[in-house]
Amino acid sequence: MPEYKDIVAILATLVASFAGAWAAFLLESQRRHREQADRNVGAGSRALYTIFNLWNTLEQFRKEVLEPYRNRPDAWLNMAAHPAMSVGEQRFSAGDLQFLLQSPHAQVYAGLFLEEQRFDLAISLIRERSELILNQAFPRMAAAGFGVGRQFPQEAVEQALGIDLTHKLKAITAALYTNVDEDLASLRSRHDELRSAMKQLYPRRKVLQVVFGAGQQ
């Protein structure tokens, strides 16, 4: 029979071994948790930067193209065409942001991809109008004898372009103003929602904050 002191020594060894294993498990678990938090915070910051890229692209278009012709009756025809508009980073990573779906902020995840779709719509409208202006409107006007830089009655221009093309240009131009104005506002709101969600999920971490231009939409 083992003596009492031998039993105590064996138990002490077992307890020490268990404690060491448990401590190692906790350290590994904490390491993995920190690494996952790092990945999530990084993904959130990249998404915030993508929001800014979307907003900045549309804001530059608003200032340079839309504003000079806002509320002007000739905007549908004389507003500048941008067939090869640069859009920068415009995609959110569904996989990297999946952690939002497993949090109380799942609606923020869905909202990001809604903004992506809205942005794609705005860019497609810009490109569609540009193609119509450059490939159809300008050639028809040239064929009808309308010189560059000269003023002509709108009725004559519309007759030269045709009812269908005129209607398309007017509808797309009106949609552009509505879409871009709404997108600029919603992108800023989406930034605030995402950043608030990230700060709630990771209050001790630094999260990117976009500073939008003063006085802009």
C-alpha positions as MATLAB code, in Angstrom:
seq = 'MPEYKDIVAILATLVASFAGAWAAFLLESQRRHREQADRNVGAGSRALYTIFNLWNTLEQFRKEVLEPYRNRPDAWLNMAAHPAMSVGEQRFSAGDLQFLLQSPHAQVYAGLFLEEQRFDLAISLIRERSELILNQAFPRMAAAGFGVGRQFPQEAVEQALGIDLTHKLKAITAALYTNVDEDLASLRSRHDELRSAMKQLYPRRKVLQVVFGAGQQ';
ca = [
       0.000    0.000    0.000;
       1.347    3.482   -0.877;
       1.849    5.739    2.051;
      -0.211    8.865    2.589;
       2.648   11.148    1.583;
       3.059    9.235   -1.665;
      -0.639    9.679   -2.468;
      -0.378   13.402   -1.730;
       2.660   13.696   -3.996;
       0.869   11.882   -6.811;
      -2.203   14.094   -6.419;
      -0.050   17.193   -6.350;
       1.665   16.115   -9.547;
      -1.690   15.465  -11.227;
      -3.060   18.836  -10.102;
       0.071   20.619  -11.306;
      -0.101   18.840  -14.651;
      -3.782   19.725  -15.043;
      -3.173   23.323  -14.024;
      -0.344   23.609  -16.522;
      -2.432   22.123  -19.310;
      -5.369   24.363  -18.426;
      -3.159   27.448  -18.365;
      -1.734   26.508  -21.775;
      -5.264   25.991  -23.100;
      -6.363   29.394  -21.797;
      -3.313   31.108  -23.312;
      -3.946   29.453  -26.672;
      -7.626   30.349  -26.521;
      -6.795   33.964  -25.711;
      -4.261   34.067  -28.547;
      -6.819   32.780  -31.029;
      -9.402   35.237  -29.714;
      -6.980   38.145  -30.162;
      -6.086   37.030  -33.667;
      -9.757   36.724  -34.621;
     -10.470   40.133  -33.126;
      -7.543   41.554  -35.114;
      -8.956   40.070  -38.313;
     -12.465   41.348  -37.606;
     -11.339   44.853  -36.712;
      -9.163   44.917  -39.820;
     -12.095   43.780  -41.964;
     -14.327   46.421  -40.400;
     -11.776   49.160  -41.041;
     -11.342   48.062  -44.647;
     -15.128   48.152  -45.080;
     -15.211   51.674  -43.654;
     -12.527   52.705  -46.130;
     -14.502   51.113  -48.972;
     -17.541   53.143  -47.907;
     -15.419   56.268  -48.175;
     -14.210   55.257  -51.639;
     -17.787   54.791  -52.825;
     -18.830   58.101  -51.299;
     -15.812   59.983  -52.639;
     -16.355   58.690  -56.185;
     -19.960   59.867  -56.184;
     -19.120   63.119  -54.403;
     -16.560   64.059  -57.040;
     -19.098   63.269  -59.753;
     -21.704   65.381  -57.976;
     -19.408   68.393  -57.660;
     -17.822   68.227  -61.094;
     -20.706   66.995  -63.251;
     -24.094   67.246  -61.569;
     -23.895   70.566  -59.741;
     -23.036   72.785  -62.740;
     -26.284   71.634  -64.408;
     -28.576   71.068  -61.410;
     -32.110   72.342  -62.161;
     -31.094   73.353  -65.689;
     -33.466   72.213  -68.458;
     -30.540   71.277  -70.733;
     -28.802   68.991  -68.214;
     -29.998   65.847  -69.989;
     -27.997   66.818  -73.086;
     -25.177   69.159  -72.056;
     -24.018   67.539  -68.821;
     -20.541   66.045  -69.316;
     -20.113   62.415  -70.349;
     -17.834   60.042  -68.376;
     -17.511   56.784  -70.328;
     -14.437   55.512  -68.435;
     -15.124   56.753  -64.923;
     -12.619   55.561  -62.296;
     -14.352   53.981  -59.310;
     -11.517   52.744  -57.023;
     -12.141   50.069  -54.394;
     -15.857   49.296  -54.535;
     -16.346   45.779  -53.153;
     -16.982   44.586  -49.611;
     -15.613   41.183  -48.570;
     -18.569   38.972  -47.676;
     -16.368   36.357  -46.019;
     -14.277   38.765  -43.930;
     -17.394   40.571  -42.670;
     -19.314   37.423  -41.838;
     -18.673   37.959  -38.114;
     -21.316   40.702  -38.240;
     -23.947   38.080  -39.058;
     -23.131   36.288  -35.801;
     -23.583   39.478  -33.786;
     -26.510   41.750  -32.906;
     -25.518   43.867  -35.937;
     -26.520   41.532  -38.761;
     -28.519   44.324  -40.405;
     -25.300   46.314  -40.853;
     -23.889   43.450  -42.946;
     -26.925   43.479  -45.208;
     -26.800   47.271  -45.458;
     -23.235   47.263  -46.776;
     -24.121   45.093  -49.738;
     -27.199   47.167  -50.404;
     -24.909   50.195  -50.700;
     -22.705   48.245  -53.095;
     -25.730   47.543  -55.307;
     -26.854   51.177  -55.161;
     -23.374   52.338  -56.140;
     -23.278   49.881  -59.052;
     -26.601   51.275  -60.235;
     -25.275   54.848  -60.140;
     -22.154   53.893  -62.101;
     -24.197   51.974  -64.666;
     -26.437   55.025  -65.159;
     -23.393   57.257  -65.629;
     -21.891   54.906  -68.201;
     -25.173   54.291  -70.004;
     -25.814   58.016  -70.385;
     -22.236   58.591  -71.539;
     -22.550   55.910  -74.205;
     -25.840   57.362  -75.428;
     -24.365   60.871  -75.608;
     -21.126   59.896  -77.343;
     -22.340   57.106  -79.607;
     -25.832   58.283  -80.526;
     -26.622   61.876  -79.565;
     -23.450   63.534  -80.860;
     -23.414   61.672  -84.205;
     -27.090   62.500  -84.813;
     -26.538   66.149  -83.954;
     -23.525   66.315  -86.250;
     -25.512   64.723  -89.061;
     -28.273   67.305  -88.532;
     -25.767   70.144  -88.821;
     -25.632   71.224  -85.174;
     -22.169   72.701  -84.648;
     -20.244   72.325  -81.397;
     -20.568   75.298  -79.036;
     -23.521   76.874  -80.826;
     -26.990   77.260  -79.339;
     -30.056   75.775  -80.972;
     -33.747   75.572  -79.993;
     -34.372   72.571  -77.770;
     -37.289   71.473  -79.952;
     -34.994   71.251  -82.968;
     -32.421   69.241  -81.025;
     -35.046   66.834  -79.719;
     -36.411   66.359  -83.232;
     -32.932   65.538  -84.526;
     -32.284   63.054  -81.728;
     -35.679   61.394  -81.903;
     -38.318   60.799  -79.258;
     -36.846   57.543  -77.937;
     -33.281   58.796  -77.405;
     -34.483   62.104  -75.960;
     -36.720   60.297  -73.481;
     -33.917   57.926  -72.445;
     -31.476   60.766  -71.829;
     -33.961   62.778  -69.789;
     -34.994   59.766  -67.696;
     -31.420   58.633  -67.022;
     -30.304   62.164  -66.124;
     -33.176   62.603  -63.661;
     -32.418   59.172  -62.153;
     -28.753   60.135  -61.762;
     -29.549   63.198  -59.682;
     -31.898   61.224  -57.448;
     -29.651   58.201  -57.104;
     -26.409   60.077  -56.416;
     -27.999   62.447  -53.880;
     -29.584   59.539  -52.000;
     -26.430   57.406  -52.153;
     -24.231   60.146  -50.712;
     -26.519   60.473  -47.698;
     -26.986   56.739  -47.155;
     -23.256   55.977  -47.427;
     -22.500   58.401  -44.606;
     -25.245   56.828  -42.498;
     -23.870   53.362  -43.269;
     -20.399   54.477  -42.157;
     -21.799   55.640  -38.819;
     -23.761   52.401  -38.343;
     -20.782   50.169  -39.098;
     -18.370   52.130  -36.940;
     -20.824   52.150  -34.041;
     -21.247   48.371  -34.385;
     -17.465   47.847  -34.421;
     -16.978   49.993  -31.316;
     -19.664   48.021  -29.495;
     -18.152   44.693  -30.488;
     -14.539   45.760  -29.838;
     -14.613   48.724  -27.435;
     -10.886   48.480  -26.640;
      -9.743   48.452  -30.248;
      -8.991   51.350  -32.571;
     -11.413   51.465  -35.480;
     -10.927   53.586  -38.582;
     -13.003   56.757  -38.664;
     -13.612   58.470  -41.975;
     -13.691   62.271  -41.949;
     -16.066   63.373  -44.673;
     -15.552   66.773  -46.268;
     -17.024   69.706  -44.369;
     -20.090   71.169  -45.957;
     -20.577   68.211  -48.289;
     -23.590   65.934  -48.407;
];
